[in-house]
């Protein structure tokens, strides 16, 4: 049966509270989808700016005919759910319908289809273009420029009006509270630029390429979670500790989840599969170990060659685990060719240009290497529903060895701290699971 009523305890692994799953037509009529949905999936991806929802509908009630004009896109989807633990808050989310797909009729009066939706902000950005200068005469931090773009072109009046409408109709989206604010890591240095006819997301991705902070790799990402929009440095995300609901996951397939308390079984990993394991060819050819950057200054008519060496630099990385990845490659495995005006701001001949010299010229090989280091091992984990998990979070996971359960330290190269890159929150009428794709810098040699 549908589990809608509030509960004060976590009764069984996968227990959850689904308070609302509503669709609101363009003329303001509200229909509950709780009894019509056979499966709902909410997706997050650290490399994508917006969340996505898919609702599988088994419709014997003629929902599409009941909606005035059918579904034309833009209808509001409001969902509020949580793991049935009193210590967790509900996630109250808003999407707009994008399309209906996989529609077919089982029998007379009964059809099946999928309603797909994206976050409201997706639809207010795809047809907007920014042609504007940022930074003024003296420059500004890129994190502040991203904040300006977010305030003006993403969290628009139209978006706020939808959240206000829902709030006034007893549906309180999280983004109508403080979760509507952009959460960001600050960049360093000053930047001036002209955004040339880009939509807001393209503009932010353009700025990310020049974003620098005090982390050696300075790889920034823009994405959305249940806690709002994020502009984050990958090197800072990996240093964060898991919270109490993510710090002790275990994978021991012989465990009987029904034989232990529900709260203890909550941390048992249901299933594990490897998305990516060691790949020395990929690491050698894609820049983990070495790369060369050639800077060309056309005004000075000079070039500078810089060689990146992982073995000399990896100790400066912010990492998930203190593990070095063995191997090496020729310094010309990847060659970056860049034009540069680096140093013009301190040169008496060129300083009258007023140029803000880019500090990003030598970052590409470091970013490539760092990303390969962090993603050397990728796992997909199926967990009992955890409504607090988001992309960008870290988790601790312990695994038994593949060949024996009698090794005290377990599988020490698979166990450890992981960073979540993808999340799928999946629930039906009675069960809730969370599927995460997470990364770890697994190597064969520990360093301290």
C-alpha positions as CSV (number, residue, x, y, z in Angstrom):
1,X,0.0,0.0,0.0
2,X,1.0,3.6,-0.3
3,X,2.8,4.9,2.7
4,X,1.6,8.4,3.1
5,X,1.0,9.0,6.8
6,X,3.7,10.3,9.1
7,X,5.6,7.9,11.2
8,X,7.8,8.4,14.3
9,X,10.2,5.5,13.7
10,X,12.1,3.7,11.0
11,X,10.2,0.4,10.8
12,X,12.1,-1.6,8.1
13,X,15.0,-1.0,5.6
14,X,13.7,1.1,2.8
15,X,10.9,2.7,4.9
16,X,9.9,6.1,3.7
17,X,7.3,8.9,3.9
18,X,5.7,10.1,0.7
19,X,3.7,13.1,1.7
20,X,3.0,14.6,-1.8
21,X,3.3,13.6,-5.4
22,X,1.1,16.0,-7.2
23,X,0.7,17.4,-10.7
24,X,-0.9,20.8,-11.1
25,X,-2.4,21.6,-14.5
26,X,-1.9,24.9,-16.3
27,X,-5.4,26.0,-15.1
28,X,-4.5,25.3,-11.5
29,X,-6.2,22.0,-10.8
30,X,-4.3,19.6,-8.6
31,X,-4.2,15.8,-9.0
32,X,-2.4,13.4,-6.7
33,X,-0.2,10.8,-8.4
34,X,0.6,8.7,-5.3
35,X,-1.8,5.9,-6.1
36,X,-1.1,6.1,-9.9
37,X,2.7,5.9,-9.8
38,X,4.3,2.5,-9.9
39,X,7.8,3.9,-9.7
40,X,9.4,7.4,-9.3
41,X,13.0,8.3,-9.9
42,X,14.7,11.5,-9.1
43,X,18.2,12.0,-10.6
44,X,21.1,14.2,-9.7
45,X,24.4,14.4,-11.6
46,X,27.4,16.4,-10.5
47,X,28.1,17.3,-14.1
48,X,24.6,18.5,-14.9
49,X,23.1,21.7,-13.7
50,X,19.5,20.5,-13.0
51,X,17.7,17.6,-11.3
52,X,15.4,15.4,-13.3
53,X,12.3,13.3,-12.3
54,X,10.6,10.4,-14.0
55,X,7.3,9.1,-12.8
56,X,6.0,5.7,-14.2
57,X,2.2,5.9,-14.3
58,X,-0.2,3.0,-14.4
59,X,-3.3,5.0,-15.3
60,X,-6.8,3.5,-15.0
61,X,-8.3,6.9,-14.0
62,X,-7.9,8.8,-17.2
63,X,-5.5,11.3,-15.8
64,X,-4.4,12.8,-19.1
65,X,-8.0,13.3,-20.2
66,X,-8.8,14.9,-16.8
67,X,-6.1,17.5,-17.3
68,X,-7.5,20.4,-19.3
69,X,-6.0,20.1,-22.8
70,X,-4.1,17.0,-21.8
71,X,-0.4,17.4,-21.0
72,X,1.3,20.1,-23.1
73,X,4.4,20.6,-21.0
74,X,5.0,23.1,-18.2
75,X,2.6,21.5,-15.7
76,X,3.9,21.7,-12.1
77,X,5.1,18.5,-10.3
78,X,5.4,18.8,-6.6
79,X,6.9,16.0,-4.6
80,X,7.7,15.8,-0.8
81,X,9.3,12.7,0.6
82,X,11.9,11.5,3.2
83,X,13.4,8.5,4.8
84,X,11.1,7.5,7.7
85,X,13.5,8.7,10.3
86,X,12.4,11.5,12.6
87,X,15.9,13.1,12.4
88,X,15.6,13.7,8.7
89,X,13.7,16.6,7.1
90,X,11.4,16.2,4.1
91,X,12.7,17.1,0.6
92,X,10.0,19.3,-1.0
93,X,10.9,19.7,-4.7
94,X,9.3,21.3,-7.7
95,X,9.7,20.2,-11.4
96,X,7.9,21.2,-14.6
97,X,6.7,18.5,-17.0
98,X,9.0,18.2,-20.1
99,X,7.4,15.3,-21.9
100,X,5.3,12.1,-21.9
101,X,7.1,9.0,-23.2
102,X,6.7,5.2,-23.5
103,X,3.0,5.5,-23.6
104,X,1.0,2.4,-24.5
105,X,-2.3,0.8,-23.5
106,X,-2.4,-2.5,-21.6
107,X,-6.1,-3.0,-22.0
108,X,-9.3,-0.9,-22.3
109,X,-9.2,1.8,-19.8
110,X,-5.6,1.1,-18.6
111,X,-2.5,2.6,-20.0
112,X,1.1,3.1,-18.9
113,X,3.4,6.1,-19.6
114,X,6.3,8.0,-18.1
115,X,6.1,11.7,-17.1
116,X,9.5,13.3,-17.3
117,X,10.3,16.7,-15.7
118,X,13.1,19.0,-14.9
119,X,13.7,21.6,-12.2
120,X,11.8,24.8,-12.9
121,X,15.0,26.7,-13.6
122,X,15.9,24.5,-16.6
123,X,13.0,26.0,-18.5
124,X,13.8,29.6,-17.7
125,X,17.4,29.3,-18.9
126,X,17.3,27.4,-22.2
127,X,16.0,30.3,-24.3
128,X,17.8,33.2,-22.6
129,X,21.0,34.7,-23.9
130,X,23.5,36.8,-22.0
131,X,25.5,39.5,-23.9
132,X,27.0,41.4,-21.1
133,X,30.4,42.4,-19.6
134,X,31.3,41.5,-16.1
135,X,34.1,42.6,-13.7
136,X,34.0,46.3,-14.4
137,X,37.2,48.2,-14.8
138,X,39.1,46.6,-11.9
139,X,37.7,43.0,-12.1
140,X,35.7,40.7,-9.8
141,X,36.0,37.2,-8.4
142,X,34.4,34.7,-10.7
143,X,32.4,33.3,-7.8
144,X,30.8,36.7,-7.5
145,X,30.1,36.8,-11.3
146,X,28.5,33.4,-11.1
147,X,26.4,34.7,-8.2
148,X,25.2,37.7,-10.4
149,X,24.3,35.4,-13.3
150,X,22.4,33.1,-10.9
151,X,20.5,35.9,-9.3
152,X,19.5,37.6,-12.6
153,X,19.1,34.8,-15.0
154,X,18.4,31.6,-13.0
155,X,16.4,32.5,-9.9
156,X,14.2,34.8,-11.9
157,X,10.9,36.5,-10.9
158,X,9.1,33.8,-12.9
159,X,10.7,31.0,-10.9
160,X,10.0,32.8,-7.6
161,X,6.4,33.3,-8.6
162,X,6.0,29.5,-9.0
163,X,7.4,28.9,-5.6
164,X,5.3,31.6,-4.0
165,X,2.2,30.2,-5.7
166,X,2.8,26.7,-4.2
167,X,3.6,28.2,-0.8
168,X,0.3,30.0,-0.9
169,X,-1.5,26.7,-1.7
170,X,-0.1,24.7,1.2
171,X,2.8,23.3,-0.8
172,X,6.0,24.7,0.6
173,X,9.0,24.1,-1.7
174,X,12.4,24.0,-0.1
175,X,13.6,26.7,-2.5
176,X,11.0,29.1,-1.1
177,X,13.3,29.1,2.0
178,X,17.0,29.5,2.4
179,X,17.7,26.6,0.0
180,X,16.9,28.9,-2.9
181,X,20.3,30.6,-2.4
182,X,23.4,29.6,-4.4
183,X,26.0,27.7,-2.2
184,X,29.5,28.4,-3.4
185,X,33.2,28.1,-2.8
186,X,34.9,31.4,-3.3
187,X,37.4,31.8,-6.2
188,X,40.5,33.9,-5.8
189,X,41.9,36.6,-8.1
190,X,40.1,39.1,-10.3
191,X,38.5,38.5,-13.6
192,X,37.0,40.6,-16.4
193,X,35.0,39.1,-19.3
194,X,32.3,39.6,-21.9
195,X,29.7,36.9,-22.1
196,X,29.0,36.6,-25.9
197,X,25.4,35.5,-26.5
198,X,25.5,32.4,-24.2
199,X,22.6,31.1,-22.2
200,X,23.2,31.2,-18.4
201,X,24.5,27.6,-18.1
202,X,26.9,28.1,-21.0
203,X,28.1,31.3,-19.4
204,X,28.8,29.6,-16.1
205,X,30.6,26.7,-17.8
206,X,32.7,29.3,-19.7
207,X,33.6,31.0,-16.4
208,X,34.4,27.6,-14.8
209,X,37.4,27.2,-17.2
210,X,39.0,30.3,-15.7
211,X,38.0,29.6,-12.0
212,X,40.9,29.5,-9.6
213,X,40.9,28.9,-5.8
214,X,43.6,27.9,-3.3
215,X,43.3,24.3,-4.4
216,X,46.1,23.2,-6.8
217,X,43.6,21.7,-9.3
218,X,40.9,24.4,-9.0
219,X,38.3,22.2,-10.8
220,X,34.9,23.9,-10.3
221,X,31.4,22.4,-10.9
222,X,27.9,23.8,-11.1
223,X,25.1,21.4,-10.1
224,X,21.9,21.0,-8.2
225,X,21.0,19.0,-5.1
226,X,18.2,18.7,-2.6
227,X,20.0,21.6,-0.8
228,X,19.8,23.9,-3.8
229,X,22.3,25.0,-6.5
230,X,26.0,24.5,-5.9
231,X,29.1,26.2,-7.3
232,X,31.8,24.0,-5.8
233,X,35.5,23.2,-6.0
234,X,36.1,19.5,-6.4
235,X,39.2,19.7,-4.4
236,X,37.2,21.1,-1.4
237,X,34.4,18.6,-1.7
238,X,36.7,15.6,-1.2
239,X,38.0,17.0,2.1
240,X,34.5,17.1,3.6
241,X,33.6,14.4,6.1
242,X,30.5,12.2,5.7
243,X,27.6,13.1,8.0
244,X,26.1,10.6,10.5
245,X,23.8,9.1,7.9
246,X,26.7,8.3,5.5
247,X,29.7,7.4,7.6
248,X,29.4,3.6,8.0
249,X,28.0,1.7,5.0
250,X,29.1,-1.9,4.8
251,X,28.9,-4.6,2.1
252,X,28.8,-8.1,3.5
253,X,26.6,-10.1,1.2
254,X,26.1,-12.9,3.7
255,X,24.3,-10.5,6.1
256,X,20.6,-11.1,6.7
257,X,19.0,-7.6,6.9
258,X,15.9,-9.1,8.4
259,X,17.9,-10.5,11.4
260,X,19.1,-7.1,12.6
261,X,17.4,-3.9,13.7
262,X,16.0,-1.7,10.9
263,X,18.3,1.2,11.9
264,X,21.4,-1.1,11.7
265,X,20.3,-2.7,8.4
266,X,19.9,0.9,7.0
267,X,23.7,1.0,6.5
268,X,24.0,-2.4,4.7
269,X,24.8,-2.0,1.0
270,X,22.3,-4.1,-1.0
271,X,24.3,-4.4,-4.1
272,X,27.7,-3.3,-5.5
273,X,29.0,-3.2,-9.1
274,X,32.2,-1.8,-10.5
275,X,31.7,0.9,-13.2
276,X,35.4,1.5,-13.6
277,X,38.5,-0.3,-12.3
278,X,42.2,0.2,-13.0
279,X,42.9,1.1,-16.6
280,X,46.6,1.9,-17.2
281,X,46.1,2.7,-20.9
282,X,43.5,5.3,-20.1
283,X,45.7,6.8,-17.3
284,X,48.7,7.0,-19.5
285,X,46.9,8.5,-22.6
286,X,44.5,10.8,-20.8
287,X,47.0,12.8,-18.6
288,X,47.1,11.2,-15.2
289,X,50.9,10.8,-15.2
290,X,52.4,13.5,-17.4
291,X,51.6,16.3,-19.9
292,X,53.4,19.2,-21.6
293,X,52.1,22.8,-21.9
294,X,53.4,25.1,-24.5
295,X,52.6,28.8,-23.9
296,X,52.8,31.1,-26.8
297,X,53.0,34.9,-26.2
298,X,52.3,36.3,-29.7
299,X,53.1,39.9,-28.6
300,X,56.5,39.1,-27.0
301,X,57.1,36.4,-29.7
302,X,58.1,34.0,-27.1
303,X,57.1,30.5,-26.0
304,X,57.5,28.7,-22.7
305,X,57.3,24.9,-22.2
306,X,56.2,23.5,-18.9
307,X,56.1,19.7,-18.0
308,X,53.7,18.3,-15.5
309,X,54.8,15.3,-13.5
310,X,52.2,13.4,-11.4
311,X,54.9,11.8,-9.2
312,X,56.2,15.2,-8.1
313,X,52.8,16.8,-7.6
314,X,50.3,14.3,-6.3
315,X,51.2,15.0,-2.6
316,X,49.7,18.5,-3.1
317,X,46.3,17.1,-4.1
318,X,43.3,17.1,-1.8
319,X,42.4,13.4,-1.9
320,X,39.8,11.1,-0.6
321,X,42.4,8.6,0.6
322,X,46.1,8.7,1.1
323,X,46.8,6.4,-1.9
324,X,49.2,6.9,-4.8
325,X,48.4,5.5,-8.2
326,X,51.5,3.7,-9.6
327,X,52.7,4.1,-13.2
328,X,54.1,6.7,-15.6
329,X,54.1,8.0,-19.1
330,X,56.1,10.1,-21.6
331,X,55.9,13.8,-20.9
332,X,54.4,14.3,-24.4
333,X,51.5,12.0,-23.7
334,X,49.3,15.1,-23.9
335,X,50.5,18.4,-25.3
336,X,48.5,21.6,-24.5
337,X,49.1,24.6,-26.8
338,X,47.9,27.9,-25.4
339,X,48.3,31.6,-26.2
340,X,49.1,33.6,-23.1
341,X,49.6,37.1,-21.8
342,X,50.8,35.9,-18.5
343,X,53.1,38.4,-16.9
344,X,51.9,41.4,-19.0
345,X,50.3,43.0,-15.9
346,X,53.8,43.4,-14.4
347,X,55.6,44.3,-17.6
348,X,56.3,48.1,-18.1
349,X,55.8,47.7,-21.8
350,X,52.4,46.0,-21.6
351,X,50.9,47.1,-18.3
352,X,49.1,50.0,-19.9
353,X,46.8,47.4,-21.5
354,X,45.2,47.0,-18.1
355,X,45.0,43.3,-18.7
356,X,44.2,41.0,-15.8
357,X,46.8,38.2,-16.4
358,X,45.2,34.7,-16.4
359,X,46.5,32.4,-13.8
360,X,44.7,29.5,-15.5
361,X,47.2,28.7,-18.3
362,X,49.0,25.9,-16.5
363,X,45.9,24.4,-14.8
364,X,44.6,22.1,-17.6
365,X,47.2,19.3,-17.1
366,X,46.8,19.5,-13.3
367,X,43.0,19.3,-13.6
368,X,43.2,16.4,-16.0
369,X,45.6,14.5,-13.7
370,X,43.6,15.3,-10.6
371,X,40.3,14.2,-12.1
372,X,41.9,10.9,-13.3
373,X,43.3,10.4,-9.8
374,X,40.0,11.0,-8.0
375,X,38.1,8.8,-10.5
376,X,40.5,5.9,-10.7
377,X,37.9,3.6,-9.2
378,X,34.1,4.1,-9.7
379,X,31.4,2.0,-8.0
380,X,27.7,1.8,-8.3
381,X,26.0,1.1,-4.9
382,X,22.4,0.2,-4.2
383,X,21.4,1.4,-0.7
384,X,18.3,1.5,1.4
385,X,16.6,4.8,0.7
386,X,18.6,7.7,2.2
387,X,16.9,11.1,1.5
388,X,19.9,13.0,2.8
389,X,22.3,11.8,0.1
390,X,23.2,14.2,-2.7
391,X,25.9,14.4,-5.3
392,X,28.9,16.1,-3.9
393,X,28.5,14.3,-0.6
394,X,31.1,11.9,0.8
395,X,30.4,8.4,2.2
396,X,32.5,5.8,4.0
397,X,32.0,2.3,2.8
398,X,33.6,-1.0,4.0
399,X,33.7,-4.1,1.8
400,X,34.5,-7.7,2.5
401,X,37.2,-9.3,0.2
402,X,35.8,-11.0,-2.9
403,X,37.2,-14.4,-2.0
404,X,36.9,-14.6,1.8
405,X,35.0,-13.1,4.7
406,X,37.7,-13.9,7.2
407,X,40.1,-11.1,6.5
408,X,39.9,-8.7,9.5
409,X,40.7,-5.5,7.6
410,X,38.3,-6.4,4.7
411,X,39.0,-5.3,1.2
412,X,41.3,-2.4,2.1
413,X,41.7,-1.0,-1.4
414,X,38.0,-1.0,-2.1
415,X,37.0,0.2,1.4
416,X,37.4,3.8,2.2
417,X,36.0,7.3,1.6
418,X,34.0,7.9,-1.6
419,X,32.6,11.0,-3.3
420,X,29.2,10.8,-4.9
421,X,29.0,11.8,-8.6
422,X,25.5,10.5,-9.4
423,X,22.4,9.8,-7.3
424,X,19.1,8.1,-8.2
425,X,16.4,8.2,-5.6
426,X,13.9,5.5,-6.5
427,X,10.7,4.6,-4.8
428,X,7.4,2.9,-5.5
429,X,4.4,2.3,-3.4
430,X,6.2,0.4,-0.6
431,X,10.0,0.5,-1.0
432,X,12.6,3.3,-1.3
433,X,16.2,2.7,-2.6
434,X,19.0,5.1,-3.3
435,X,21.5,4.2,-6.1
436,X,24.7,6.1,-6.1
437,X,27.7,6.2,-8.4
438,X,30.7,7.2,-6.4
439,X,34.4,7.6,-7.0
440,X,37.6,6.8,-5.1
441,X,41.3,7.3,-5.7
442,X,42.2,3.7,-5.3
443,X,45.8,2.8,-6.0
444,X,48.3,0.2,-4.8
445,X,50.5,2.2,-2.6
446,X,49.7,4.2,0.5
447,X,51.5,7.5,1.3
448,X,51.3,9.6,4.4
